[in-house]
Amino acid sequence: MRGWIVLAMAAALGASGEAAAQARVVTPSVSEEQVGSWVLTCRTDPMTDRSDCTLRHRLWLEMPDLQRAGSQGVGFEVVLREGTALPAVTARGLSLSDPQRGALAVGGMAELRLDSEPVMVLLCSLEGRDALCVPGPEHSEKAALLLPEARRALVRLRAPARAVTGGGSDEVLALDLVDTGRAIALLRERASGQPPRPAPAATPGGFLEQLERMLRR
């Protein structure tokens, strides 16, 4: 009799333990592929099977903060705009604890020179929590034409308040470009058949205004 009581108590404890357990979290699957000097990273949403891919140069323009988990730096990317591949300077996943990178979103800009071509201006804006700097209308067509065959990129970051890199605002950063045309083709392949990217979520609480106030301190 005592043995049956013990078994019943064990079964009850097991059932209550299962009732208190949490469902397993399914995280987006991540794939990464290196093509020449570029790294293609794709994250697939398990609910929609939509893959969002970024094509970033393997070298950072500004290194991530290695003391902070998940920190991102300032990167040189290729982004697709209405099917056109454009060079871009990006600072993704901005937060109020990271005002130096956020300076790009507050009236910042970048200068880009591909090979020996004249300098192009990349205008920066905030998309969700990402600062993206892309060529203005007067430079976008030429940038798209030159980028696939370019062998070198020179970049200078211009922030209105603080220097974004560790050096001064006149610091010029050099990137060797290898297999850019093939990397762009792979990015297009991954993007083909995907539903349109949703508009960036609104930044709550006047995120841009808060960044501006922090940079004025």
ChimeraX attribute file (.defattr): number of C-alpha atoms within 10 A of each C-alpha:
attribute: neighborCount
match mode: 1-to-1
recipient: residues
	/A:1	5
	/A:2	6
	/A:3	7
	/A:4	9
	/A:5	10
	/A:6	11
	/A:7	11
	/A:8	11
	/A:9	11
	/A:10	12
	/A:11	12
	/A:12	11
	/A:13	12
	/A:14	11
	/A:15	11
	/A:16	11
	/A:17	10
	/A:18	9
	/A:19	9
	/A:20	8
	/A:21	8
	/A:22	7
	/A:23	6
	/A:24	6
	/A:25	6
	/A:26	9
	/A:27	10
	/A:28	15
	/A:29	12
	/A:30	13
	/A:31	12
	/A:32	13
	/A:33	13
	/A:34	14
	/A:35	19
	/A:36	16
	/A:37	16
	/A:38	24
	/A:39	18
	/A:40	22
	/A:41	17
	/A:42	21
	/A:43	17
	/A:44	16
	/A:45	15
	/A:46	12
	/A:47	8
	/A:48	8
	/A:49	12
	/A:50	18
	/A:51	21
	/A:52	15
	/A:53	19
	/A:54	18
	/A:55	25
	/A:56	23
	/A:57	23
	/A:58	18
	/A:59	16
	/A:60	16
	/A:61	23
	/A:62	17
	/A:63	14
	/A:64	15
	/A:65	12
	/A:66	10
	/A:67	7
	/A:68	8
	/A:69	8
	/A:70	9
	/A:71	14
	/A:72	19
	/A:73	19
	/A:74	22
	/A:75	22
	/A:76	25
	/A:77	24
	/A:78	26
	/A:79	23
	/A:80	18
	/A:81	10
	/A:82	7
	/A:83	10
	/A:84	16
	/A:85	23
	/A:86	23
	/A:87	25
	/A:88	23
	/A:89	29
	/A:90	27
	/A:91	25
	/A:92	20
	/A:93	16
	/A:94	22
	/A:95	13
	/A:96	13
	/A:97	10
	/A:98	14
	/A:99	21
	/A:100	20
	/A:101	27
	/A:102	29
	/A:103	26
	/A:104	31
	/A:105	28
	/A:106	21
	/A:107	16
	/A:108	21
	/A:109	24
	/A:110	20
	/A:111	19
	/A:112	26
	/A:113	18
	/A:114	21
	/A:115	17
	/A:116	11
	/A:117	12
	/A:118	9
	/A:119	14
	/A:120	20
	/A:121	20
	/A:122	25
	/A:123	20
	/A:124	26
	/A:125	19
	/A:126	22
	/A:127	15
	/A:128	17
	/A:129	19
	/A:130	19
	/A:131	25
	/A:132	25
	/A:133	26
	/A:134	28
	/A:135	24
	/A:136	14
	/A:137	10
	/A:138	10
	/A:139	15
	/A:140	19
	/A:141	14
	/A:142	13
	/A:143	23
	/A:144	16
	/A:145	13
	/A:146	15
	/A:147	21
	/A:148	20
	/A:149	15
	/A:150	20
	/A:151	16
	/A:152	16
	/A:153	20
	/A:154	16
	/A:155	23
	/A:156	22
	/A:157	24
	/A:158	23
	/A:159	22
	/A:160	15
	/A:161	18
	/A:162	18
	/A:163	18
	/A:164	23
	/A:165	21
	/A:166	11
	/A:167	9
	/A:168	13
	/A:169	16
	/A:170	11
	/A:171	14
	/A:172	15
	/A:173	15
	/A:174	15
	/A:175	18
	/A:176	14
	/A:177	21
	/A:178	18
	/A:179	15
	/A:180	21
	/A:181	17
	/A:182	15
	/A:183	23
	/A:184	23
	/A:185	13
	/A:186	16
	/A:187	21
	/A:188	17
	/A:189	11
	/A:190	15
	/A:191	19
	/A:192	11
	/A:193	9
	/A:194	12
	/A:195	10
	/A:196	10
	/A:197	10
	/A:198	6
	/A:199	8
	/A:200	11
	/A:201	9
	/A:202	11
	/A:203	12
	/A:204	8
	/A:205	8
	/A:206	10
	/A:207	17
	/A:208	20
	/A:209	11
	/A:210	12
	/A:211	21
	/A:212	18
	/A:213	11
	/A:214	16
	/A:215	16
	/A:216	8
	/A:217	6
